[in-house]
Amino acid sequence: MLANACQIAKDFGCMQIEVACNQLRKDTHRFYLREGMHNFHFKFSKSLNGNDTEENIIGK
């Protein structure tokens, strides 16, 4: 599926494809690295429910 998505993007003239993945999903990270992707970005988030914790609650 990823290879097909990459080919479709390339056919439409895209120069790059990106995916977003929660930091807690280590197996998914290994998959994307194995498929030749690179991790170039940081993503920052802020809780909106008054819980001021540094722990990432999304993806648990």
PQR file with spaces between the fields and no chain letter, atoms N, CA, C, O and H, PARSE charges and radii, in Angstrom:
ATOM       1  N    MET     1       0.826   -1.182    0.000 -0.4000 1.5000
ATOM       2  CA   MET     1       0.000    0.000    0.000 -0.0000 2.0000
ATOM       3  C    MET     1       0.880    1.261    0.000  0.5500 1.7000
ATOM       4  O    MET     1       0.609    2.216   -0.728 -0.5500 1.4000
ATOM       5  N    LEU     2       1.935    1.249    0.825 -0.4000 1.5000
ATOM       6  CA   LEU     2       2.832    2.401    0.872 -0.0000 2.0000
ATOM       7  C    LEU     2       3.517    2.606   -0.477  0.5500 1.7000
ATOM       8  O    LEU     2       3.629    3.736   -0.953 -0.5500 1.4000
ATOM       9  H    LEU     2       2.155    0.473    1.416  0.4000 1.0000
ATOM      10  N    ALA     3       3.969    1.532   -1.082 -0.4000 1.5000
ATOM      11  CA   ALA     3       4.621    1.636   -2.396 -0.0000 2.0000
ATOM      12  C    ALA     3       3.657    2.211   -3.431  0.5500 1.7000
ATOM      13  O    ALA     3       4.056    3.036   -4.253 -0.5500 1.4000
ATOM      14  H    ALA     3       3.878    0.614   -0.695  0.4000 1.0000
ATOM      15  N    ASN     4       2.396    1.786   -3.401 -0.4000 1.5000
ATOM      16  CA   ASN     4       1.399    2.318   -4.333 -0.0000 2.0000
ATOM      17  C    ASN     4       1.157    3.804   -4.088  0.5500 1.7000
ATOM      18  O    ASN     4       1.058    4.584   -5.035 -0.5500 1.4000
ATOM      19  H    ASN     4       2.071    1.116   -2.734  0.4000 1.0000
ATOM      20  N    ALA     5       1.060    4.196   -2.810 -0.4000 1.5000
ATOM      21  CA   ALA     5       0.859    5.608   -2.482 -0.0000 2.0000
ATOM      22  C    ALA     5       2.043    6.445   -2.980  0.5500 1.7000
ATOM      23  O    ALA     5       1.854    7.538   -3.514 -0.5500 1.4000
ATOM      24  H    ALA     5       1.140    3.562   -2.041  0.4000 1.0000
ATOM      25  N    CYS     6       3.247    5.931   -2.805 -0.4000 1.5000
ATOM      26  CA   CYS     6       4.433    6.647   -3.280 -0.0000 2.0000
ATOM      27  C    CYS     6       4.420    6.784   -4.802  0.5500 1.7000
ATOM      28  O    CYS     6       4.753    7.841   -5.337 -0.5500 1.4000
ATOM      29  H    CYS     6       3.400    5.043   -2.372  0.4000 1.0000
ATOM      30  N    GLN     7       4.039    5.725   -5.487 -0.4000 1.5000
ATOM      31  CA   GLN     7       4.007    5.781   -6.950 -0.0000 2.0000
ATOM      32  C    GLN     7       2.949    6.757   -7.449  0.5500 1.7000
ATOM      33  O    GLN     7       3.194    7.509   -8.393 -0.5500 1.4000
ATOM      34  H    GLN     7       3.768    4.866   -5.053  0.4000 1.0000
ATOM      35  N    ILE     8       1.794    6.751   -6.835 -0.4000 1.5000
ATOM      36  CA   ILE     8       0.735    7.691   -7.225 -0.0000 2.0000
ATOM      37  C    ILE     8       1.196    9.125   -6.995  0.5500 1.7000
ATOM      38  O    ILE     8       1.010    9.983   -7.858 -0.5500 1.4000
ATOM      39  H    ILE     8       1.595    6.140   -6.069  0.4000 1.0000
ATOM      40  N    ALA     9       1.794    9.388   -5.842 -0.4000 1.5000
ATOM      41  CA   ALA     9       2.299   10.737   -5.553 -0.0000 2.0000
ATOM      42  C    ALA     9       3.341   11.148   -6.579  0.5500 1.7000
ATOM      43  O    ALA     9       3.319   12.275   -7.074 -0.5500 1.4000
ATOM      44  H    ALA     9       1.945    8.692   -5.141  0.4000 1.0000
ATOM      45  N    LYS    10       4.257   10.237   -6.902 -0.4000 1.5000
ATOM      46  CA   LYS    10       5.293   10.530   -7.903 -0.0000 2.0000
ATOM      47  C    LYS    10       4.677   10.809   -9.272  0.5500 1.7000
ATOM      48  O    LYS    10       5.100   11.728   -9.973 -0.5500 1.4000
ATOM      49  H    LYS    10       4.275    9.321   -6.500  0.4000 1.0000
ATOM      50  N    ASP    11       3.678   10.013   -9.648 -0.4000 1.5000
ATOM      51  CA   ASP    11       2.997   10.201  -10.933 -0.0000 2.0000
ATOM      52  C    ASP    11       2.325   11.575  -11.024  0.5500 1.7000
ATOM      53  O    ASP    11       2.204   12.139  -12.111 -0.5500 1.4000
ATOM      54  H    ASP    11       3.334    9.267   -9.079  0.4000 1.0000
ATOM      55  N    PHE    12       1.891   12.107   -9.882 -0.4000 1.5000
ATOM      56  CA   PHE    12       1.262   13.423   -9.845 -0.0000 2.0000
ATOM      57  C    PHE    12       2.267   14.558   -9.649  0.5500 1.7000
ATOM      58  O    PHE    12       1.880   15.712   -9.468 -0.5500 1.4000
ATOM      59  H    PHE    12       1.990   11.648   -8.999  0.4000 1.0000
ATOM      60  N    GLY    13       3.556   14.226   -9.686 -0.4000 1.5000
ATOM      61  CA   GLY    13       4.582   15.251   -9.623 -0.0000 2.0000
ATOM      62  C    GLY    13       5.045   15.631   -8.224  0.5500 1.7000
ATOM      63  O    GLY    13       5.776   16.608   -8.058 -0.5500 1.4000
ATOM      64  H    GLY    13       3.871   13.288   -9.832  0.4000 1.0000
ATOM      65  N    CYS    14       4.631   14.875   -7.224 -0.4000 1.5000
ATOM      66  CA   CYS    14       5.080   15.170   -5.859 -0.0000 2.0000
ATOM      67  C    CYS    14       6.563   14.833   -5.719  0.5500 1.7000
ATOM      68  O    CYS    14       7.065   13.889   -6.330 -0.5500 1.4000
ATOM      69  H    CYS    14       4.037   14.081   -7.359  0.4000 1.0000
ATOM      70  N    MET    15       7.235   15.610   -4.919 -0.4000 1.5000
ATOM      71  CA   MET    15       8.664   15.398   -4.696 -0.0000 2.0000
ATOM      72  C    MET    15       8.944   14.638   -3.401  0.5500 1.7000
ATOM      73  O    MET    15      10.049   14.134   -3.202 -0.5500 1.4000
ATOM      74  H    MET    15       6.828   16.377   -4.423  0.4000 1.0000
ATOM      75  N    GLN    16       7.959   14.555   -2.534 -0.4000 1.5000
ATOM      76  CA   GLN    16       8.168   13.945   -1.224 -0.0000 2.0000
ATOM      77  C    GLN    16       6.830   13.479   -0.672  0.5500 1.7000
ATOM      78  O    GLN    16       5.782   14.043   -0.988 -0.5500 1.4000
ATOM      79  H    GLN    16       7.061   14.964   -2.695  0.4000 1.0000
ATOM      80  N    ILE    17       6.878   12.454    0.147 -0.4000 1.5000
ATOM      81  CA   ILE    17       5.677   11.982    0.837 -0.0000 2.0000
ATOM      82  C    ILE    17       6.004   11.921    2.326  0.5500 1.7000
ATOM      83  O    ILE    17       7.112   11.548    2.712 -0.5500 1.4000
ATOM      84  H    ILE    17       7.728   11.995    0.404  0.4000 1.0000
ATOM      85  N    GLU    18       5.038   12.289    3.155 -0.4000 1.5000
ATOM      86  CA   GLU    18       5.229   12.300    4.596 -0.0000 2.0000
ATOM      87  C    GLU    18       4.116   11.539    5.287  0.5500 1.7000
ATOM      88  O    GLU    18       2.994   11.456    4.787 -0.5500 1.4000
ATOM      89  H    GLU    18       4.138   12.593    2.841  0.4000 1.0000
ATOM      90  N    VAL    19       4.439   10.991    6.432 -0.4000 1.5000
ATOM      91  CA   VAL    19       3.433   10.361    7.293 -0.0000 2.0000
ATOM      92  C    VAL    19       3.606   10.922    8.705  0.5500 1.7000
ATOM      93  O    VAL    19       4.697   11.346    9.086 -0.5500 1.4000
ATOM      94  H    VAL    19       5.351   11.059    6.839  0.4000 1.0000
ATOM      95  N    ALA    20       2.544   10.917    9.454 -0.4000 1.5000
ATOM      96  CA   ALA    20       2.593   11.324   10.864 -0.0000 2.0000
ATOM      97  C    ALA    20       2.387   10.081   11.717  0.5500 1.7000
ATOM      98  O    ALA    20       1.519    9.257   11.430 -0.5500 1.4000
ATOM      99  H    ALA    20       1.657   10.572    9.145  0.4000 1.0000
ATOM     100  N    CYS    21       3.180    9.954   12.756 -0.4000 1.5000
ATOM     101  CA   CYS    21       3.106    8.774   13.609 -0.0000 2.0000
ATOM     102  C    CYS    21       3.418    9.165   15.043  0.5500 1.7000
ATOM     103  O    CYS    21       4.391    9.876   15.293 -0.5500 1.4000
ATOM     104  H    CYS    21       3.885   10.623   12.989  0.4000 1.0000
ATOM     105  N    ASN    22       2.612    8.714   15.976 -0.4000 1.5000
ATOM     106  CA   ASN    22       2.814    8.999   17.380 -0.0000 2.0000
ATOM     107  C    ASN    22       4.164    8.459   17.856  0.5500 1.7000
ATOM     108  O    ASN    22       4.603    7.398   17.412 -0.5500 1.4000
ATOM     109  H    ASN    22       1.821    8.136   15.772  0.4000 1.0000
ATOM     110  N    GLN    23       4.819    9.190   18.757 -0.4000 1.5000
ATOM     111  CA   GLN    23       6.127    8.782   19.279 -0.0000 2.0000
ATOM     112  C    GLN    23       6.093    7.440   19.990  0.5500 1.7000
ATOM     113  O    GLN    23       7.114    6.758   20.070 -0.5500 1.4000
ATOM     114  H    GLN    23       4.462   10.052   19.118  0.4000 1.0000
ATOM     115  N    LEU    24       4.942    7.055   20.502 -0.4000 1.5000
ATOM     116  CA   LEU    24       4.834    5.810   21.253 -0.0000 2.0000
ATOM     117  C    LEU    24       4.805    4.573   20.352  0.5500 1.7000
ATOM     118  O    LEU    24       4.981    3.458   20.844 -0.5500 1.4000
ATOM     119  H    LEU    24       4.112    7.610   20.436  0.4000 1.0000
ATOM     120  N    ARG    25       4.593    4.739   19.082 -0.4000 1.5000
ATOM     121  CA   ARG    25       4.416    3.600   18.160 -0.0000 2.0000
ATOM     122  C    ARG    25       5.760    3.161   17.557  0.5500 1.7000
ATOM     123  O    ARG    25       6.024    3.373   16.373 -0.5500 1.4000
ATOM     124  H    ARG    25       4.450    5.645   18.683  0.4000 1.0000
ATOM     125  N    LYS    26       6.587    2.556   18.385 -0.4000 1.5000
ATOM     126  CA   LYS    26       7.953    2.170   17.997 -0.0000 2.0000
ATOM     127  C    LYS    26       7.975    1.162   16.848  0.5500 1.7000
ATOM     128  O    LYS    26       8.834    1.248   15.971 -0.5500 1.4000
ATOM     129  H    LYS    26       6.373    2.384   19.347  0.4000 1.0000
ATOM     130  N    ASP    27       7.046    0.213   16.841 -0.4000 1.5000
ATOM     131  CA   ASP    27       7.010   -0.760   15.744 -0.0000 2.0000
ATOM     132  C    ASP    27       6.717   -0.072   14.420  0.5500 1.7000
ATOM     133  O    ASP    27       7.279   -0.434   13.387 -0.5500 1.4000
ATOM     134  H    ASP    27       6.347    0.143   17.553  0.4000 1.0000
ATOM     135  N    THR    28       5.845    0.912   14.453 -0.4000 1.5000
ATOM     136  CA   THR    28       5.517    1.663   13.240 -0.0000 2.0000
ATOM     137  C    THR    28       6.722    2.448   12.759  0.5500 1.7000
ATOM     138  O    THR    28       6.962    2.538   11.555 -0.5500 1.4000
ATOM     139  H    THR    28       5.388    1.206   15.293  0.4000 1.0000
ATOM     140  N    HIS    29       7.486    3.019   13.684 -0.4000 1.5000
ATOM     141  CA   HIS    29       8.709    3.746   13.314 -0.0000 2.0000
ATOM     142  C    HIS    29       9.667    2.807   12.583  0.5500 1.7000
ATOM     143  O    HIS    29      10.229    3.164   11.548 -0.5500 1.4000
ATOM     144  H    HIS    29       7.292    2.945   14.663  0.4000 1.0000
ATOM     145  N    ARG    30       9.848    1.610   13.128 -0.4000 1.5000
ATOM     146  CA   ARG    30      10.746    0.642   12.492 -0.0000 2.0000
ATOM     147  C    ARG    30      10.262    0.293   11.079  0.5500 1.7000
ATOM     148  O    ARG    30      11.070    0.145   10.162 -0.5500 1.4000
ATOM     149  H    ARG    30       9.391    1.320   13.969  0.4000 1.0000
ATOM     150  N    PHE    31       8.948    0.164   10.909 -0.4000 1.5000
ATOM     151  CA   PHE    31       8.392   -0.123    9.583 -0.0000 2.0000
ATOM     152  C    PHE    31       8.770    0.975    8.592  0.5500 1.7000
ATOM     153  O    PHE    31       9.286    0.690    7.512 -0.5500 1.4000
ATOM     154  H    PHE    31       8.292    0.284   11.654  0.4000 1.0000
ATOM     155  N    TYR    32       8.511    2.234    8.963 -0.4000 1.5000
ATOM     156  CA   TYR    32       8.806    3.336    8.044 -0.0000 2.0000
ATOM     157  C    TYR    32      10.302    3.439    7.753  0.5500 1.7000
ATOM     158  O    TYR    32      10.687    3.709    6.615 -0.5500 1.4000
ATOM     159  H    TYR    32       8.091    2.465    9.841  0.4000 1.0000
ATOM     160  N    LEU    33      11.141    3.232    8.745 -0.4000 1.5000
ATOM     161  CA   LEU    33      12.593    3.252    8.516 -0.0000 2.0000
ATOM     162  C    LEU    33      12.989    2.126    7.574  0.5500 1.7000
ATOM     163  O    LEU    33      13.798    2.328    6.669 -0.5500 1.4000
ATOM     164  H    LEU    33      10.828    3.013    9.669  0.4000 1.0000
ATOM     165  N    ARG    34      12.426    0.947    7.779 -0.4000 1.5000
ATOM     166  CA   ARG    34      12.719   -0.195    6.908 -0.0000 2.0000
ATOM     167  C    ARG    34      12.288    0.075    5.473  0.5500 1.7000
ATOM     168  O    ARG    34      12.902   -0.429    4.532 -0.5500 1.4000
ATOM     169  H    ARG    34      11.768    0.783    8.514  0.4000 1.0000
ATOM     170  N    GLU    35      11.230    0.870    5.302 -0.4000 1.5000
ATOM     171  CA   GLU    35      10.728    1.204    3.971 -0.0000 2.0000
ATOM     172  C    GLU    35      11.484    2.364    3.332  0.5500 1.7000
ATOM     173  O    GLU    35      11.105    2.831    2.258 -0.5500 1.4000
ATOM     174  H    GLU    35      10.732    1.279    6.067  0.4000 1.0000
ATOM     175  N    GLY    36      12.556    2.835    3.985 -0.4000 1.5000
ATOM     176  CA   GLY    36      13.404    3.864    3.393 -0.0000 2.0000
ATOM     177  C    GLY    36      13.039    5.290    3.756  0.5500 1.7000
ATOM     178  O    GLY    36      13.580    6.235    3.180 -0.5500 1.4000
ATOM     179  H    GLY    36      12.864    2.456    4.857  0.4000 1.0000
ATOM     180  N    MET    37      12.128    5.458    4.703 -0.4000 1.5000
ATOM     181  CA   MET    37      11.749    6.810    5.115 -0.0000 2.0000
ATOM     182  C    MET    37      12.720    7.305    6.185  0.5500 1.7000
ATOM     183  O    MET    37      13.391    6.510    6.844 -0.5500 1.4000
ATOM     184  H    MET    37      11.689    4.691    5.170  0.4000 1.0000
ATOM     185  N    HIS    38      12.786    8.617    6.349 -0.4000 1.5000
ATOM     186  CA   HIS    38      13.673    9.252    7.321 -0.0000 2.0000
ATOM     187  C    HIS    38      12.850   10.134    8.252  0.5500 1.7000
ATOM     188  O    HIS    38      11.834   10.702    7.850 -0.5500 1.4000
ATOM     189  H    HIS    38      12.241    9.262    5.814  0.4000 1.0000
ATOM     190  N    ASN    39      13.298   10.241    9.494 -0.4000 1.5000
ATOM     191  CA   ASN    39      12.611   11.064   10.490 -0.0000 2.0000
ATOM     192  C    ASN    39      13.288   12.427   10.551  0.5500 1.7000
ATOM     193  O    ASN    39      14.387   12.547   11.092 -0.5500 1.4000
ATOM     194  H    ASN    39      14.123    9.780    9.820  0.4000 1.0000
ATOM     195  N    PHE    40      12.645   13.450   10.005 -0.4000 1.5000
ATOM     196  CA   PHE    40      13.229   14.784    9.928 -0.0000 2.0000
ATOM     197  C    PHE    40      12.543   15.816   10.817  0.5500 1.7000
ATOM     198  O    PHE    40      13.069   16.919   10.966 -0.5500 1.4000
ATOM     199  H    PHE    40      11.752   13.352    9.566  0.4000 1.0000
ATOM     200  N    HIS    41      11.393   15.507   11.413 -0.4000 1.5000
ATOM     201  CA   HIS    41      10.582   16.539   12.040 -0.0000 2.0000
ATOM     202  C    HIS    41      10.348   16.313   13.528  0.5500 1.7000
ATOM     203  O    HIS    41      10.388   15.188   14.027 -0.5500 1.4000
ATOM     204  H    HIS    41      10.966   14.611   11.292  0.4000 1.0000
ATOM     205  N    PHE    42      10.108   17.399   14.202 -0.4000 1.5000
ATOM     206  CA   PHE    42       9.563   17.375   15.553 -0.0000 2.0000
ATOM     207  C    PHE    42       8.116   17.820   15.452  0.5500 1.7000
ATOM     208  O    PHE    42       7.773   18.644   14.604 -0.5500 1.4000
ATOM     209  H    PHE    42      10.075   18.312   13.797  0.4000 1.0000
ATOM     210  N    LYS    43       7.279   17.285   16.304 -0.4000 1.5000
ATOM     211  CA   LYS    43       5.891   17.713   16.364 -0.0000 2.0000
ATOM     212  C    LYS    43       5.606   18.091   17.808  0.5500 1.7000
ATOM     213  O    LYS    43       5.907   17.325   18.724 -0.5500 1.4000
ATOM     214  H    LYS    43       7.558   16.617   16.993  0.4000 1.0000
ATOM     215  N    PHE    44       5.042   19.238   18.011 -0.4000 1.5000
ATOM     216  CA   PHE    44       4.755   19.716   19.350 -0.0000 2.0000
ATOM     217  C    PHE    44       3.253   19.714   19.579  0.5500 1.7000
ATOM     218  O    PHE    44       2.479   19.970   18.656 -0.5500 1.4000
ATOM     219  H    PHE    44       4.798   19.860   17.267  0.4000 1.0000
ATOM     220  N    SER    45       2.838   19.426   20.806 -0.4000 1.5000
ATOM     221  CA   SER    45       1.417   19.429   21.132 -0.0000 2.0000
ATOM     222  C    SER    45       1.205   20.064   22.498  0.5500 1.7000
ATOM     223  O    SER    45       2.121   20.157   23.316 -0.5500 1.4000
ATOM     224  H    SER    45       3.466   19.217   21.556  0.4000 1.0000
ATOM     225  N    LYS    46      -0.020   20.492   22.718 -0.4000 1.5000
ATOM     226  CA   LYS    46      -0.400   21.129   23.981 -0.0000 2.0000
ATOM     227  C    LYS    46      -1.750   20.578   24.405  0.5500 1.7000
ATOM     228  O    LYS    46      -2.682   20.523   23.603 -0.5500 1.4000
ATOM     229  H    LYS    46      -0.764   20.416   22.054  0.4000 1.0000
ATOM     230  N    SER    47      -1.857   20.171   25.656 -0.4000 1.5000
ATOM     231  CA   SER    47      -3.115   19.674   26.190 -0.0000 2.0000
ATOM     232  C    SER    47      -4.105   20.826   26.312  0.5500 1.7000
ATOM     233  O    SER    47      -3.735   21.932   26.705 -0.5500 1.4000
ATOM     234  H    SER    47      -1.100   20.215   26.308  0.4000 1.0000
ATOM     235  N    LEU    48      -5.351   20.566   25.976 -0.4000 1.5000
ATOM     236  CA   LEU    48      -6.397   21.585   26.059 -0.0000 2.0000
ATOM     237  C    LEU    48      -7.405   21.278   27.159  0.5500 1.7000
ATOM     238  O    LEU    48      -8.401   21.987   27.305 -0.5500 1.4000
ATOM     239  H    LEU    48      -5.652   19.667   25.656  0.4000 1.0000
ATOM     240  N    ASN    49      -7.154   20.223   27.936 -0.4000 1.5000
ATOM     241  CA   ASN    49      -8.109   19.847   28.978 -0.0000 2.0000
ATOM     242  C    ASN    49      -7.633   20.223   30.379  0.5500 1.7000
ATOM     243  O    ASN    49      -8.178   19.720   31.362 -0.5500 1.4000
ATOM     244  H    ASN    49      -6.345   19.646   27.818  0.4000 1.0000
ATOM     245  N    GLY    50      -6.626   21.097   30.494 -0.4000 1.5000
ATOM     246  CA   GLY    50      -6.132   21.546   31.787 -0.0000 2.0000
ATOM     247  C    GLY    50      -5.122   20.616   32.417  0.5500 1.7000
ATOM     248  O    GLY    50      -4.589   20.921   33.484 -0.5500 1.4000
ATOM     249  H    GLY    50      -6.183   21.505   29.696  0.4000 1.0000
ATOM     250  N    ASN    51      -4.846   19.490   31.790 -0.4000 1.5000
ATOM     251  CA   ASN    51      -3.865   18.538   32.292 -0.0000 2.0000
ATOM     252  C    ASN    51      -2.496   18.927   31.748  0.5500 1.7000
ATOM     253  O    ASN    51      -2.161   18.591   30.612 -0.5500 1.4000
ATOM     254  H    ASN    51      -5.279   19.242   30.924  0.4000 1.0000
ATOM     255  N    ASP    52      -1.707   19.630   32.545 -0.4000 1.5000
ATOM     256  CA   ASP    52      -0.415   20.150   32.088 -0.0000 2.0000
ATOM     257  C    ASP    52       0.689   19.136   32.344  0.5500 1.7000
ATOM     258  O    ASP    52       1.563   19.362   33.181 -0.5500 1.4000
ATOM     259  H    ASP    52      -1.979   19.904   33.467  0.4000 1.0000
ATOM     260  N    THR    53       0.651   18.030   31.630 -0.4000 1.5000
ATOM     261  CA   THR    53       1.668   16.991   31.770 -0.0000 2.0000
ATOM     262  C    THR    53       2.510   16.914   30.507  0.5500 1.7000
ATOM     263  O    THR    53       2.037   17.248   29.421 -0.5500 1.4000
ATOM     264  H    THR    53      -0.058   17.847   30.950  0.4000 1.0000
ATOM     265  N    GLU    54       3.740   16.482   30.644 -0.4000 1.5000
ATOM     266  CA   GLU    54       4.619   16.322   29.478 -0.0000 2.0000
ATOM     267  C    GLU    54       4.405   14.975   28.805  0.5500 1.7000
ATOM     268  O    GLU    54       4.958   14.721   27.735 -0.5500 1.4000
ATOM     269  H    GLU    54       4.124   16.211   31.526  0.4000 1.0000
ATOM     270  N    GLU    55       3.614   14.116   29.418 -0.4000 1.5000
ATOM     271  CA   GLU    55       3.364   12.792   28.852 -0.0000 2.0000
ATOM     272  C    GLU    55       2.415   12.893   27.670  0.5500 1.7000
ATOM     273  O    GLU    55       1.417   13.611   27.729 -0.5500 1.4000
ATOM     274  H    GLU    55       3.165   14.322   30.288  0.4000 1.0000
ATOM     275  N    ASN    56       2.721   12.178   26.603 -0.4000 1.5000
ATOM     276  CA   ASN    56       1.881   12.152   25.414 -0.0000 2.0000
ATOM     277  C    ASN    56       0.755   11.162   25.650  0.5500 1.7000
ATOM     278  O    ASN    56       0.991    9.957   25.741 -0.5500 1.4000
ATOM     279  H    ASN    56       3.532   11.594   26.555  0.4000 1.0000
ATOM     280  N    ILE    57      -0.478   11.669   25.750 -0.4000 1.5000
ATOM     281  CA   ILE    57      -1.613   10.800   26.051 -0.0000 2.0000
ATOM     282  C    ILE    57      -2.291   10.259   24.796  0.5500 1.7000
ATOM     283  O    ILE    57      -3.068    9.308   24.880 -0.5500 1.4000
ATOM     284  H    ILE    57      -0.670   12.648   25.676  0.4000 1.0000
ATOM     285  N    ILE    58      -2.015   10.837   23.657 -0.4000 1.5000
ATOM     286  CA   ILE    58      -2.623   10.383   22.411 -0.0000 2.0000
ATOM     287  C    ILE    58      -1.861    9.151   21.927  0.5500 1.7000
ATOM     288  O    ILE    58      -0.630    9.136   21.957 -0.5500 1.4000
ATOM     289  H    ILE    58      -1.383   11.610   23.589  0.4000 1.0000
ATOM     290  N    GLY    59      -2.558    8.146   21.494 -0.4000 1.5000
ATOM     291  CA   GLY    59      -1.928    6.962   20.959 -0.0000 2.0000
ATOM     292  C    GLY    59      -1.767    5.849   21.982  0.5500 1.7000
ATOM     293  O    GLY    59      -1.243    4.783   21.659 -0.5500 1.4000
ATOM     294  H    GLY    59      -3.558    8.158   21.469  0.4000 1.0000
ATOM     295  N    LYS    60      -2.206    6.080   23.201 -0.4000 1.5000
ATOM     296  CA   LYS    60      -2.124    5.019   24.213 -0.0000 2.0000
ATOM     297  C    LYS    60      -3.308    4.103   24.117  0.5500 1.7000
ATOM     298  O    LYS    60      -3.414    3.149   24.888 -0.5500 1.4000
ATOM     299  H    LYS    60      -2.631    6.946   23.464  0.4000 1.0000
